[in-house]
Amino acid sequence: MLYIGPHMTTAKGYARAAKDIIEMEANVFQFFSRNPRGSNFRAYNEKDVNEFQKLRKEYKFGPLQAHAPYTMNLGSSDERVYEFGRTVIKEDIYRMDKLGIEFFVFHPGSHTGSGIEGSINQIANALNESITGNEKIKILLETMPGKGTEVGFRFEHLRGIINKIIYKDKIGVCMDLCHVFSAGYDIKNNIYEVMEEFDKIIGIDRLKTIHLNDSLMPFGDRKDRHVPVGEGKIGLDSIIKIMEHPYIKTLPFYAETPLDNEGHKREIKMIKEKLNYF
């Protein structure tokens, strides 16, 4: 079963987003858990949530993924920023779990000058405060491109965080194709080697979802510039080979590409036509 869909807005409600997904012939989607560049979230009414859940079941949606806001930085050396992040992640894990969302992904953070090891400790501490062990939702660390003082652009960083988590069964990884390519993992030419390295350092059982996108910037540039699949430096043929990798092909793919609904529909159709296992 191929699970593929875009990153969607839920500004008009979860049910409207689900209807858009159905119209573009997708079967999964990702959405922000709250305002991506702010702090507020909208509590939708019971009617909207019930309709959303009915559509999920009726159309047999695959696992859905909520994305934390970009304003959350659990690695920050600024105490106010860190405290805000601690509040957000605790609230949003609870809210998304209650909604029945399967995955909650977040950018590990940036140390802003204090160093990677200190940030790893902060991130792990915030997660340990937020995860009760009773959740059904999985909390995912996203692979990062490595711009500025980002944490998480090396697999070892993610392993360092996971090692410090109490309820390790609740933690996984979302691999962003643009990010790992930009961070210096050659998924374009050596996807099998990269996946073996991931398995050796983190463990392939931790890989839960994929952010599907191409990279505007060249390999190892440590920049975060997403473009539609096939329009960047990774290229369509290489992305299809990545999607066909046995460690990856059964995972949910969430397209983080700068397209509208019609663009996503065309992109998804193109990918389906190219995949040998679909």
C-alpha positions as a Python dict, from the first residue, in 0.01 Angstrom:
ca = {
    (1, 'M'): (0, 0, 0),
    (2, 'L'): (139, 339, -100),
    (3, 'Y'): (69, 613, 154),
    (4, 'I'): (128, 949, -8),
    (5, 'G'): (-10, 1297, 38),
    (6, 'P'): (86, 1661, 90),
    (7, 'H'): (135, 1900, 376),
    (8, 'M'): (-206, 2067, 412),
    (9, 'T'): (-353, 2367, 587),
    (10, 'T'): (-631, 2305, 838),
    (11, 'A'): (-732, 2671, 847),
    (12, 'K'): (-1086, 2576, 740),
    (13, 'G'): (-1101, 2271, 963),
    (14, 'Y'): (-983, 1913, 965),
    (15, 'A'): (-1283, 1792, 763),
    (16, 'R'): (-1215, 2038, 480),
    (17, 'A'): (-853, 1927, 468),
    (18, 'A'): (-964, 1563, 449),
    (19, 'K'): (-1199, 1645, 159),
    (20, 'D'): (-914, 1818, -24),
    (21, 'I'): (-701, 1507, 21),
    (22, 'I'): (-972, 1288, -125),
    (23, 'E'): (-1009, 1521, -424),
    (24, 'M'): (-637, 1502, -504),
    (25, 'E'): (-640, 1120, -476),
    (26, 'A'): (-406, 1113, -180),
    (27, 'N'): (-454, 902, 132),
    (28, 'V'): (-241, 1073, 398),
    (29, 'F'): (-149, 1428, 491),
    (30, 'Q'): (56, 1636, 730),
    (31, 'F'): (-60, 1959, 897),
    (32, 'F'): (68, 2206, 1154),
    (33, 'S'): (-43, 2143, 1511),
    (34, 'R'): (-80, 2520, 1556),
    (35, 'N'): (21, 2848, 1390),
    (36, 'P'): (359, 2757, 1235),
    (37, 'R'): (510, 3097, 1302),
    (38, 'G'): (323, 3190, 1617),
    (39, 'S'): (189, 3033, 1932),
    (40, 'N'): (-188, 3008, 1896),
    (41, 'F'): (-395, 2708, 1795),
    (42, 'R'): (-759, 2679, 1692),
    (43, 'A'): (-985, 2438, 1876),
    (44, 'Y'): (-1227, 2306, 1613),
    (45, 'N'): (-1581, 2213, 1707),
    (46, 'E'): (-1705, 1861, 1768),
    (47, 'K'): (-1899, 1851, 1439),
    (48, 'D'): (-1584, 1920, 1236),
    (49, 'V'): (-1377, 1666, 1426),
    (50, 'N'): (-1647, 1398, 1394),
    (51, 'E'): (-1676, 1455, 1019),
    (52, 'F'): (-1298, 1441, 988),
    (53, 'Q'): (-1282, 1109, 1171),
    (54, 'K'): (-1566, 969, 958),
    (55, 'L'): (-1384, 1062, 636),
    (56, 'R'): (-1056, 911, 762),
    (57, 'K'): (-1230, 581, 820),
    (58, 'E'): (-1451, 581, 511),
    (59, 'Y'): (-1165, 655, 271),
    (60, 'K'): (-914, 439, 459),
    (61, 'F'): (-657, 709, 522),
    (62, 'G'): (-312, 598, 623),
    (63, 'P'): (-118, 744, 920),
    (64, 'L'): (-149, 1120, 960),
    (65, 'Q'): (128, 1348, 1081),
    (66, 'A'): (113, 1674, 1276),
    (67, 'H'): (408, 1913, 1252),
    (68, 'A'): (514, 2136, 1541),
    (69, 'P'): (545, 2512, 1481),
    (70, 'Y'): (875, 2655, 1360),
    (71, 'T'): (876, 2888, 1661),
    (72, 'M'): (949, 2594, 1893),
    (73, 'N'): (1319, 2555, 1972),
    (74, 'L'): (1398, 2307, 2246),
    (75, 'G'): (1771, 2346, 2185),
    (76, 'S'): (1787, 2719, 2250),
    (77, 'S'): (2017, 2871, 2509),
    (78, 'D'): (1754, 3145, 2561),
    (79, 'E'): (1553, 3039, 2865),
    (80, 'R'): (1232, 3207, 2746),
    (81, 'V'): (1250, 3035, 2408),
    (82, 'Y'): (1316, 2701, 2572),
    (83, 'E'): (1027, 2742, 2817),
    (84, 'F'): (792, 2828, 2531),
    (85, 'G'): (904, 2511, 2349),
    (86, 'R'): (848, 2296, 2660),
    (87, 'T'): (493, 2429, 2688),
    (88, 'V'): (413, 2379, 2320),
    (89, 'I'): (542, 2025, 2288),
    (90, 'K'): (361, 1908, 2601),
    (91, 'E'): (33, 2066, 2489),
    (92, 'D'): (57, 1948, 2130),
    (93, 'I'): (152, 1589, 2204),
    (94, 'Y'): (-156, 1571, 2427),
    (95, 'R'): (-385, 1747, 2174),
    (96, 'M'): (-272, 1544, 1872),
    (97, 'D'): (-288, 1217, 2063),
    (98, 'K'): (-645, 1295, 2169),
    (99, 'L'): (-732, 1366, 1805),
    (100, 'G'): (-599, 1023, 1706),
    (101, 'I'): (-308, 1148, 1494),
    (102, 'E'): (-43, 880, 1451),
    (103, 'F'): (272, 1095, 1433),
    (104, 'F'): (391, 1428, 1572),
    (105, 'V'): (714, 1559, 1417),
    (106, 'F'): (933, 1849, 1524),
    (107, 'H'): (1263, 2013, 1438),
    (108, 'P'): (1499, 1920, 1724),
    (109, 'G'): (1621, 2279, 1752),
    (110, 'S'): (1923, 2507, 1729),
    (111, 'H'): (2171, 2554, 2012),
    (112, 'T'): (2226, 2925, 1928),
    (113, 'G'): (2583, 2912, 2054),
    (114, 'S'): (2569, 2689, 2362),
    (115, 'G'): (2682, 2371, 2186),
    (116, 'I'): (2526, 2053, 2052),
    (117, 'E'): (2565, 1840, 2365),
    (118, 'G'): (2383, 2090, 2584),
    (119, 'S'): (2101, 2112, 2332),
    (120, 'I'): (2069, 1735, 2313),
    (121, 'N'): (2022, 1728, 2691),
    (122, 'Q'): (1760, 2005, 2678),
    (123, 'I'): (1563, 1838, 2399),
    (124, 'A'): (1563, 1504, 2580),
    (125, 'N'): (1460, 1665, 2908),
    (126, 'A'): (1164, 1841, 2744),
    (127, 'L'): (1052, 1516, 2583),
    (128, 'N'): (1081, 1326, 2908),
    (129, 'E'): (864, 1589, 3077),
    (130, 'S'): (603, 1566, 2799),
    (131, 'I'): (574, 1193, 2729),
    (132, 'T'): (376, 994, 2983),
    (133, 'G'): (425, 655, 2819),
    (134, 'N'): (49, 610, 2776),
    (135, 'E'): (24, 789, 2441),
    (136, 'K'): (-63, 612, 2119),
    (137, 'I'): (103, 885, 1912),
    (138, 'K'): (469, 855, 1809),
    (139, 'I'): (692, 1162, 1852),
    (140, 'L'): (937, 1200, 1566),
    (141, 'L'): (1268, 1385, 1543),
    (142, 'E'): (1316, 1536, 1198),
    (143, 'T'): (1648, 1509, 1016),
    (144, 'M'): (1781, 1861, 957),
    (145, 'P'): (1999, 2022, 686),
    (146, 'G'): (2252, 2173, 928),
    (147, 'K'): (2209, 2544, 869),
    (148, 'G'): (2337, 2777, 1140),
    (149, 'T'): (2355, 2603, 1477),
    (150, 'E'): (2095, 2335, 1405),
    (151, 'V'): (2095, 2010, 1596),
    (152, 'G'): (1989, 1693, 1415),
    (153, 'F'): (2173, 1715, 1084),
    (154, 'R'): (2383, 1414, 1181),
    (155, 'F'): (2231, 1078, 1265),
    (156, 'E'): (2450, 1074, 1575),
    (157, 'H'): (2267, 1380, 1712),
    (158, 'L'): (1933, 1202, 1688),
    (159, 'R'): (2079, 890, 1845),
    (160, 'G'): (2211, 1105, 2131),
    (161, 'I'): (1861, 1239, 2201),
    (162, 'I'): (1695, 898, 2177),
    (163, 'N'): (1948, 747, 2417),
    (164, 'K'): (1830, 988, 2688),
    (165, 'I'): (1456, 928, 2644),
    (166, 'I'): (1276, 729, 2913),
    (167, 'Y'): (994, 595, 2694),
    (168, 'K'): (1200, 508, 2389),
    (169, 'D'): (915, 316, 2226),
    (170, 'K'): (736, 648, 2173),
    (171, 'I'): (1024, 803, 1974),
    (172, 'G'): (1106, 776, 1606),
    (173, 'V'): (1253, 969, 1314),
    (174, 'C'): (1109, 1148, 1011),
    (175, 'M'): (1359, 1163, 727),
    (176, 'D'): (1337, 1479, 517),
    (177, 'L'): (1491, 1408, 175),
    (178, 'C'): (1595, 1767, 106),
    (179, 'H'): (1745, 1795, 455),
    (180, 'V'): (1954, 1478, 452),
    (181, 'F'): (2080, 1557, 101),
    (182, 'S'): (2176, 1908, 212),
    (183, 'A'): (2337, 1772, 528),
    (184, 'G'): (2577, 1559, 322),
    (185, 'Y'): (2410, 1218, 305),
    (186, 'D'): (2425, 1116, -60),
    (187, 'I'): (2077, 974, -108),
    (188, 'K'): (2096, 1065, -477),
    (189, 'N'): (2376, 820, -564),
    (190, 'N'): (2413, 598, -257),
    (191, 'I'): (2074, 546, -95),
    (192, 'Y'): (2161, 192, 15),
    (193, 'E'): (2477, 309, 193),
    (194, 'V'): (2290, 593, 363),
    (195, 'M'): (2016, 362, 486),
    (196, 'E'): (2269, 114, 620),
    (197, 'E'): (2437, 399, 808),
    (198, 'F'): (2101, 507, 949),
    (199, 'D'): (2032, 150, 1059),
    (200, 'K'): (2373, 117, 1223),
    (201, 'I'): (2354, 447, 1413),
    (202, 'I'): (1983, 485, 1493),
    (203, 'G'): (1813, 159, 1396),
    (204, 'I'): (1584, 124, 1098),
    (205, 'D'): (1287, 46, 1323),
    (206, 'R'): (1301, 412, 1432),
    (207, 'L'): (1235, 542, 1080),
    (208, 'K'): (862, 607, 1066),
    (209, 'T'): (785, 870, 798),
    (210, 'I'): (937, 1054, 501),
    (211, 'H'): (918, 1419, 402),
    (212, 'L'): (904, 1394, 25),
    (213, 'N'): (1071, 1684, -154),
    (214, 'D'): (1354, 1781, -385),
    (215, 'S'): (1638, 2023, -307),
    (216, 'L'): (1698, 2353, -483),
    (217, 'M'): (2049, 2367, -339),
    (218, 'P'): (2339, 2133, -426),
    (219, 'F'): (2455, 1833, -225),
    (220, 'G'): (2605, 1914, 115),
    (221, 'D'): (2517, 2285, 98),
    (222, 'R'): (2340, 2274, 437),
    (223, 'K'): (2055, 2491, 311),
    (224, 'D'): (1682, 2424, 343),
    (225, 'R'): (1522, 2497, 6),
    (226, 'H'): (1240, 2263, -96),
    (227, 'V'): (1122, 2235, -456),
    (228, 'P'): (870, 2000, -624),
    (229, 'V'): (976, 1643, -682),
    (230, 'G'): (1196, 1621, -991),
    (231, 'E'): (1273, 1992, -1013),
    (232, 'G'): (1583, 1997, -793),
    (233, 'K'): (1931, 1857, -745),
    (234, 'I'): (1817, 1514, -624),
    (235, 'G'): (1607, 1454, -933),
    (236, 'L'): (1300, 1246, -1011),
    (237, 'D'): (1477, 920, -1097),
    (238, 'S'): (1676, 923, -774),
    (239, 'I'): (1371, 1008, -564),
    (240, 'I'): (1179, 717, -719),
    (241, 'K'): (1472, 485, -635),
    (242, 'I'): (1468, 617, -278),
    (243, 'M'): (1094, 552, -251),
    (244, 'E'): (1146, 197, -379),
    (245, 'H'): (1411, 115, -117),
    (246, 'P'): (1287, -180, 93),
    (247, 'Y'): (1340, 12, 419),
    (248, 'I'): (1135, 304, 290),
    (249, 'K'): (864, 192, 48),
    (250, 'T'): (606, 98, 314),
    (251, 'L'): (638, 427, 504),
    (252, 'P'): (401, 727, 472),
    (253, 'F'): (528, 1000, 236),
    (254, 'Y'): (430, 1361, 308),
    (255, 'A'): (513, 1601, 25),
    (256, 'E'): (652, 1928, 157),
    (257, 'T'): (664, 2096, -182),
    (258, 'P'): (559, 2452, -274),
    (259, 'L'): (245, 2362, -471),
    (260, 'D'): (-128, 2429, -450),
    (261, 'N'): (-387, 2151, -439),
    (262, 'E'): (-391, 2101, -816),
    (263, 'G'): (-12, 2097, -822),
    (264, 'H'): (-2, 1834, -550),
    (265, 'K'): (-258, 1625, -737),
    (266, 'R'): (-39, 1628, -1048),
    (267, 'E'): (274, 1556, -844),
    (268, 'I'): (114, 1258, -669),
    (269, 'K'): (-18, 1119, -999),
    (270, 'M'): (328, 1149, -1158),
    (271, 'I'): (493, 968, -868),
    (272, 'K'): (236, 687, -871),
    (273, 'E'): (295, 634, -1242),
    (274, 'K'): (671, 610, -1189),
    (275, 'L'): (677, 372, -895),
    (276, 'N'): (737, 7, -983),
    (277, 'Y'): (576, -129, -667),
    (278, 'F'): (251, 69, -683),
}
